[in-house]
Amino acid sequence: MADPVYSLAATITGDDAPGQLSRLMAAIADFDAEILDLEQTVVRSQLSIGMLLGVPAGGHDQLEDRLAGACARLGLSLAITEGIGDNPPRHNRVIVTILGRPLLTEHLAITTRVITELGGNVDRSRRLSRTPLTSIELWVSGADVAALRPALAKTAATSGFDVSVSPAGLARQGRRLIVMDVDSTLIRDEVIELIAAHAGCEAAVREVTERAMRGELDFAESLRERVKLLAGLPVSVLDEVRAAVQLTPGARTLVATLRDLGLSIGVVSGGFIEVVGPLAAELGITYAHANTLEVADGLLTGRVAGPIVDRAAKATKLREWARLEGLPLSRTIAIGDGANDLDMLADAGLGIAFNAKPTVRASADTALNLPYLDAVLFLLGLSREEVEDAAAARALDGEQPSKID
């Protein structure tokens, strides 16, 4: 077909019913019109169709009449504008995902205002989830990620919602490596505090932990100080600690869905491999790295065996696992909450601060301040329906169905 002289932009709205689009297309099928663009949405039974049609010379009046007649018979409203050619090319495309519980009109107003002020335009939007939080994905063109990301992060932090900015296109597709912290990220607990409860020194350990996570203490030094308080505990205590660990809401769903996507997963922790290793094995996580507690005669010695897993070691593991997977760092995602995660978050293609300390939130690409770890899936462009469909498919394949939390 030759380049069209006319292009008609048609916006059709009204009550949804099965087959509406089919009837509309059948009504104009004999006009040899080219479909240049088409989008359809249904919001609470209200249909909205936007289409751009390339029309051969001399045929636009008749096509408009035919489309208008079809809409009238179907009880739909029609608005048409004429022009020449297709949509203009969209450059500097990014994906902006906003999340809230609740997500308010004010949040969307703030987000779109910042996008507009930085020269961007929202070309498309869709809802990814309604429960347990609402997330909306905006396809934006004309904006620079480097400028948009800090501007939106600052605005969201003071307005009570979460936001993520990531490149569109191929950068969002294909294989990735996701590396997570464990304590207060994959799980709700701080493992060393669970162990300390058996030694009667939980409060002392928690105080040192908080100072280390805020970046006030050198992590290696603080870990040695805390582990020293555990000396003399029987190693069997670790079995009780493993049984007491609670996964963060959404953690099991996140890991299972990432595995469905064929993505690689690792956990790296300033905690202890005696707990982290079995947990990773249970969840089907490929890579796991953490500190090792020294044991003598069945008792904890109060020392760590081998090098301590600090912030530099976490970043090293991220790079090592990326090399093993044959992936560049741009295709890695790191998730963590404390100062010990800062290097890893900085090195990853996307660093996500999850319910993190203020210094970590300020440094990361994206901050999630809602208590659901599977919200990370929405940042990857998955919808709640797709996540639930994946869980149902696992059940049909004979896997033990997991609750979508």
C-alpha positions in Angstrom: 0.0 0.0 0.0 1.3 3.5 -0.9 1.9 6.1 1.8 -1.6 7.4 2.8 -2.6 10.9 2.0 -4.8 11.0 5.0 -4.6 9.5 8.5 -7.7 9.5 10.6 -7.3 9.5 14.4 -10.5 8.0 15.8 -11.5 7.9 19.5 -14.4 5.6 20.4 -16.0 5.4 23.8 -19.0 3.7 25.4 -20.3 0.6 27.1 -18.2 -2.5 26.6 -19.6 -5.7 25.2 -18.0 -8.8 23.7 -17.1 -8.3 20.0 -17.3 -4.5 19.9 -13.9 -4.1 18.2 -14.7 -7.0 15.8 -17.9 -5.3 14.7 -16.1 -2.0 14.2 -13.4 -3.5 12.1 -15.9 -5.5 10.0 -17.8 -2.3 9.2 -14.7 -0.7 7.5 -12.9 -3.8 6.3 -13.5 -3.1 2.6 -11.8 0.3 2.7 -8.2 -1.0 2.5 -7.4 1.2 5.4 -4.1 0.7 7.1 -3.9 0.3 10.9 -1.1 2.7 12.1 -1.9 2.5 15.8 -4.5 0.9 18.0 -5.1 0.9 21.8 -8.0 -0.4 23.7 -8.8 -0.2 27.4 -11.8 -1.2 29.6 -12.3 0.6 32.9 -15.3 -0.7 35.0 -17.1 -1.8 31.8 -16.4 1.5 30.0 -14.7 0.9 26.7 -12.1 3.3 25.1 -10.6 2.6 21.7 -8.0 4.9 20.1 -7.0 4.1 16.5 -5.0 5.8 13.8 -6.0 4.7 10.3 -4.1 5.4 7.1 -6.7 6.0 4.4 -6.2 5.9 0.6 -6.7 9.2 -1.2 -10.4 10.0 -1.7 -11.7 7.5 0.7 -11.7 9.3 4.0 -15.2 10.8 3.8 -16.8 7.4 3.1 -14.8 5.7 5.8 -15.8 8.3 8.4 -19.4 7.8 7.5 -19.2 4.1 7.7 -17.4 4.2 11.1 -19.9 6.8 12.4 -22.8 4.6 11.4 -21.3 1.5 13.0 -20.7 3.4 16.3 -24.3 4.7 16.2 -25.6 1.1 15.9 -23.4 -0.1 18.7 -24.3 2.8 21.0 -20.7 4.2 21.0 -19.5 7.8 20.8 -17.0 8.7 18.0 -14.6 11.6 17.7 -12.3 11.9 14.5 -9.5 14.2 13.6 -7.7 14.3 10.2 -4.0 14.7 9.5 -1.2 13.4 7.5 1.2 10.5 8.4 1.8 8.5 11.5 2.6 9.5 15.1 5.8 11.4 15.5 8.8 9.3 16.6 9.2 9.1 20.4 12.8 9.6 21.7 14.3 9.2 25.1 11.7 6.8 26.2 11.5 5.7 29.9 9.1 3.8 32.1 7.9 5.6 35.2 6.2 3.3 37.8 4.3 4.9 40.7 3.1 2.8 43.7 1.0 3.7 46.7 -1.3 2.3 49.3 -3.4 4.2 48.5 -2.3 5.8 45.3 -3.9 9.2 45.2 -4.8 11.6 42.3 -2.4 14.0 44.0 0.5 11.6 43.5 -0.3 11.2 39.8 -0.6 15.0 39.5 2.8 15.6 41.1 4.4 12.9 39.0 3.1 14.2 35.7 3.9 17.8 36.6 7.6 16.8 37.1 7.6 14.9 33.9 6.2 17.9 32.0 8.6 20.3 33.6 11.5 18.2 32.5 10.3 18.1 28.9 8.7 14.7 28.9 5.3 13.5 27.7 3.1 10.6 28.9 2.4 8.6 25.8 0.7 5.6 27.4 -0.3 4.3 30.9 -1.7 1.1 32.4 -2.6 -0.2 35.8 -0.3 -3.0 37.0 -1.9 -3.8 40.3 -4.8 -2.9 42.6 -4.0 -5.1 45.6 -2.2 -5.1 48.0 -1.1 -1.8 46.6 -1.9 0.2 43.5 0.7 0.6 40.8 0.5 2.5 37.6 3.0 2.4 34.7 3.6 5.5 32.6 5.4 5.3 29.2 7.2 8.6 28.9 9.0 10.1 25.9 11.2 13.2 25.7 12.7 12.9 29.2 16.2 12.2 30.4 16.5 9.3 32.9 19.4 11.0 34.6 17.4 14.2 35.3 14.0 12.6 35.8 15.0 9.9 38.3 16.3 12.2 41.1 13.6 14.8 40.6 10.8 12.2 41.0 12.6 10.4 43.8 12.8 13.6 45.8 9.2 14.5 45.2 7.9 11.0 46.0 9.9 10.9 49.3 8.1 14.0 50.6 4.7 13.1 49.2 4.0 9.6 50.5 4.3 7.4 47.5 7.0 5.3 45.7 8.3 5.8 42.2 10.7 4.1 39.8 12.3 5.3 36.6 13.9 2.9 34.2 14.8 2.8 30.5 12.3 1.5 28.1 13.0 -0.9 25.2 15.4 -3.8 25.2 17.0 -2.7 28.4 13.9 -3.9 30.2 13.6 -7.3 28.5 15.6 -10.5 28.6 17.7 -12.2 31.2 18.7 -10.5 34.4 20.3 -11.3 37.7 18.5 -10.2 40.9 20.6 -10.1 44.1 19.0 -9.5 47.4 20.1 -8.8 50.9 18.5 -11.2 53.4 17.9 -9.6 56.9 15.0 -7.1 56.8 14.8 -7.6 53.0 14.1 -11.2 52.0 13.1 -11.9 55.6 11.5 -9.7 58.3 14.1 -10.5 60.9 17.7 -9.7 61.8 19.1 -13.2 62.2 21.8 -12.2 64.7 19.1 -10.8 67.0 17.2 -14.1 66.8 20.3 -15.9 67.9 21.0 -13.3 70.6 17.6 -13.9 72.1 18.9 -17.4 73.1 21.9 -15.8 74.7 19.9 -13.1 76.6 21.7 -10.2 74.9 19.1 -9.3 72.2 18.9 -5.6 73.3 22.6 -5.1 73.2 23.0 -6.7 69.8 20.0 -4.7 68.4 21.5 -1.4 69.5 24.8 -2.2 67.7 22.9 -3.5 64.6 21.0 -0.3 64.3 24.1 1.9 64.5 25.8 -0.3 61.9 22.8 -0.2 59.5 22.7 3.6 59.8 26.4 3.7 58.8 27.6 5.0 62.2 29.8 2.0 62.8 32.2 0.0 60.6 30.2 -3.1 59.7 33.1 -5.6 60.2 33.9 -4.2 63.6 30.3 -4.1 64.7 29.7 -7.7 63.5 32.7 -9.0 65.5 31.4 -7.1 68.6 28.0 -8.7 68.3 29.2 -12.2 67.5 31.4 -12.1 70.5 28.3 -11.9 72.7 27.1 -15.3 71.3 30.1 -17.2 72.6 29.1 -20.5 74.3 25.7 -21.0 72.7 25.2 -24.6 71.4 25.2 -24.8 67.6 21.8 -26.5 67.8 20.3 -23.1 68.5 20.7 -22.3 64.8 18.1 -25.0 64.0 15.6 -23.1 66.2 16.5 -19.8 64.6 16.0 -21.3 61.1 12.5 -22.4 62.1 11.7 -19.0 63.5 12.7 -17.0 60.4 9.7 -15.1 58.8 9.7 -14.3 55.1 8.9 -10.7 54.2 5.3 -10.5 52.7 5.6 -11.1 49.0 9.1 -12.7 49.2 8.0 -16.2 48.2 5.9 -14.8 45.3 8.8 -12.6 44.1 11.3 -15.5 44.0 8.8 -18.0 42.4 7.8 -15.5 39.7 11.4 -14.6 38.9 12.2 -18.3 38.6 9.2 -18.6 36.2 10.7 -15.9 34.1 14.0 -17.8 33.9 15.9 -15.0 35.8 18.8 -15.7 38.0 18.6 -15.0 41.7 21.2 -14.6 44.4 21.2 -13.7 48.1 24.2 -12.1 49.8 24.1 -11.4 53.5 26.0 -9.9 56.4 24.2 -12.6 58.4 25.1 -16.2 58.5 25.3 -19.0 55.9 24.0 -21.5 58.5 20.6 -19.8 58.1 20.9 -18.2 54.7 22.0 -21.4 52.9 19.0 -23.6 53.9 16.6 -20.7 53.2 18.0 -20.2 49.7 17.8 -23.9 49.0 14.1 -24.0 50.2 13.2 -21.1 47.9 15.2 -22.4 44.9 17.7 -19.5 44.9 20.8 -20.3 42.9 23.5 -18.2 44.6 23.9 -17.6 48.4 26.8 -16.0 50.3 27.1 -15.0 53.9 29.3 -15.1 57.0 30.2 -18.4 58.7 30.0 -18.8 62.5 33.0 -20.5 64.0 32.1 -23.6 66.1 34.2 -25.7 68.5 33.0 -28.7 70.4 29.4 -28.0 69.4 29.5 -24.4 70.7 29.7 -21.0 69.1 33.1 -19.5 69.8 32.0 -15.9 69.4 34.1 -15.5 66.3 33.4 -15.4 62.5 35.3 -17.9 60.4 36.9 -16.4 57.3 36.5 -13.0 55.7 33.5 -10.9 56.8 30.8 -10.1 54.2 30.8 -6.3 54.3 29.5 -3.8 51.7 32.5 -4.3 49.5 32.1 -8.1 49.6 28.4 -7.8 48.6 29.3 -5.7 45.6 32.0 -8.2 44.7 29.5 -11.1 44.7 27.1 -9.1 42.5 29.9 -8.7 39.9 31.1 -12.3 40.3 27.6 -13.8 39.8 26.9 -11.5 36.8 30.1 -12.8 35.2 29.0 -16.4 35.9 25.7 -15.6 34.2 27.3 -13.9 31.3 25.5 -10.6 32.0 26.7 -7.0 32.1 26.1 -5.1 35.3 23.4 -3.1 33.5 21.3 -6.2 33.5 21.5 -6.7 37.3 19.1 -5.6 40.0 20.2 -5.3 43.7 17.7 -5.0 46.6 18.7 -4.0 50.1 17.9 -1.9 53.1 21.1 -0.9 55.0 24.4 0.8 54.7 26.0 -2.5 54.1 24.2 -2.7 50.8 25.2 0.7 49.4 28.0 -0.5 47.1 25.9 -3.3 45.7 23.0 -0.9 45.0 25.4 1.5 43.3 27.0 -1.1 41.1 23.7 -2.7 39.9 21.9 -1.6 36.8 18.9 -0.9 39.1 19.4 -0.5 42.8 16.2 -0.8 44.9 16.2 0.4 48.5 13.5 -1.7 50.3 12.1 -0.1 53.5 15.6 1.3 53.9 17.4 3.7 56.1 17.3 7.4 55.0 20.9 7.4 53.7 20.2 4.3 51.6 17.0 5.7 50.2 18.8 8.8 49.2 21.5 6.9 47.3 19.5 4.2 45.5 17.9 4.4 42.1 14.5 3.5 43.5 13.0 3.3 46.9 10.1 1.0 47.9 8.7 2.0 51.3 5.7 -0.4 51.2 6.0 -3.8 53.1 5.6 -6.0 50.0 8.7 -7.4 48.4 6.8 -8.7 45.3 6.2 -5.0 44.4 9.6 -5.4 42.7 7.8 -7.4 40.0 5.8 -4.3 39.1 9.0 -2.4 38.5 9.8 -5.1 35.9 6.5 -4.4 34.1 4.6 -7.4 35.3 0.9 -7.0 36.3 -0.8 -8.5 39.2 -2.9 -10.7 36.9 0.3 -12.0 35.2 1.7 -12.9 38.7 -1.4 -14.7 39.7 -1.6 -16.6 36.3 2.0 -17.7 36.9 1.1 -19.1 40.3 -1.9 -20.9 38.9 0.3 -22.4 36.2 2.7 -23.7 38.8 -0.1 -25.4 40.6 -1.2 -27.1 37.4 2.3 -28.3 36.8 2.1 -30.1 40.2 4.0 -27.6 42.3 2.7 -26.8 45.7 0.6 -23.7 45.2 1.9 -20.7 47.1 -0.3 -18.0 48.4 -0.1 -14.7 46.5 0.8 -12.4 49.3 
